[in-house]
Amino acid sequence: MKIQNTALAGATLGLRYGRDSDGRPVAVKGDENGVFEMPEKDAEFLLQTEGWRIPRLAKSLPEAPAPAPEPEPVPAALQDPPAADADDEDLDDEEEIPDVDGLRTKAAAMEMAEQYGVELDSDMRLSDMKAKLEDELFVKED
C-alpha cells in the first residue's frame, strides 16, 4: 500500500510489522514527494498515529492505474497519403506542368490545346493562343 506524508519526504521509516526473510524489521524510504510503499498492516498502523492523521500531510494513495491500452492502428484505406517531398526526384506520378511560355509555334500551341482539352482557333495569333491556354490551364491568383 502507498501512503504519503510530505513532511517525511526522503526519510527512512522502520516498519512495525514488516519483516525480511530472516525475521528482522524492514525499513522503507519515502520518495521526494513523501510517498512510502509498505505492507498494508504497517500502513494502517501509521495512518492511526498522530503525525499521519493530519489530512494535508498524509493520505492513502491509490495503486498506480493500469496503463492505457494502445490505440488501434488506422486502416491503410483511411490513412492520408504521405506528403510529397519537394526535393523528391521521383515525381512520375504527378502531372507535368505545361510550359505555355515555351511554345514557339502555332502547331505546338494547337497540340497542347488538344492534349488538355482547350479549344483554340488556328486563325488566332500565337500570343492569343498562349493567353487562352494560360487562362484555361492555370488558376489566377488575385
QUITA-V421100 format. One record per pair of residues at least 12 apart in sequence whose ideal C-beta (glycine too) atoms are under 10 Angstrom apart, sorted by the first residue. I is the first residue (numbers start at 0). J is the second residue. Records with the same first field share a line. If there is no record, write none. Layout:
I->J ; J
This chain:
0->35 ; 36 ; 37 ; 38 ; 39 ; 40 ; 41 ; 42 ; 43 ; 45 ; 46 ; 59 ; 60 ; 61 ; 62
1->30 ; 34 ; 35 ; 36 ; 37 ; 42 ; 58 ; 59 ; 60 ; 61 ; 62 ; 63
2->29 ; 33 ; 34 ; 35 ; 36 ; 37 ; 39 ; 41 ; 42 ; 43 ; 45 ; 46 ; 51 ; 57 ; 58 ; 59 ; 60
3->29 ; 30 ; 32 ; 33 ; 34 ; 35 ; 51 ; 56 ; 57 ; 58 ; 59 ; 60
4->29 ; 32 ; 33 ; 34 ; 35 ; 45 ; 46 ; 50 ; 51 ; 53 ; 56 ; 57 ; 58
5->29 ; 31 ; 32 ; 33 ; 34 ; 55 ; 56 ; 57 ; 58
6->29 ; 33 ; 50 ; 51 ; 53 ; 55 ; 56 ; 57
7->28 ; 29 ; 33 ; 34 ; 35 ; 50 ; 51 ; 56 ; 57
8->29 ; 30 ; 31 ; 32 ; 33 ; 34 ; 35
9->28 ; 29 ; 30 ; 31 ; 32 ; 33
10->26 ; 27 ; 28 ; 29 ; 33 ; 35
11->26 ; 27 ; 28 ; 29 ; 35
12->25 ; 26 ; 27 ; 28 ; 29 ; 35 ; 37 ; 41 ; 45
13->25 ; 26 ; 27 ; 41
14->26 ; 27 ; 35 ; 37 ; 38 ; 40 ; 41 ; 42 ; 44 ; 45
15->37 ; 38 ; 40 ; 41 ; 44 ; 45
16->37 ; 38 ; 39 ; 40 ; 41 ; 42 ; 43 ; 44
17->37 ; 38 ; 40 ; 41 ; 42
18->38
25->37 ; 38 ; 41
27->41 ; 42
32->60
33->56 ; 57
34->58 ; 60
35->57 ; 60
36->60 ; 62
39->59
42->59 ; 60
43->59
45->57
46->58 ; 59
94->115
96->136 ; 137
97->111 ; 112 ; 114 ; 115 ; 117 ; 132 ; 133 ; 136 ; 137
98->111
99->111 ; 128 ; 129 ; 130 ; 131 ; 132 ; 133 ; 134 ; 135 ; 136 ; 137
100->129 ; 133
101->129
102->125 ; 126 ; 128 ; 129 ; 132
103->125
104->125 ; 128
105->119 ; 121 ; 122 ; 123 ; 124 ; 125 ; 128
106->121 ; 125
107->125 ; 128
108->121 ; 123 ; 125 ; 126 ; 127 ; 128 ; 129 ; 131 ; 132
109->121 ; 123 ; 128
111->128 ; 129 ; 132 ; 136
112->128 ; 131 ; 132 ; 135 ; 136
115->132 ; 135 ; 136
116->135 ; 136
117->131 ; 132 ; 133 ; 134 ; 135 ; 136
118->131 ; 135
119->131 ; 132 ; 135
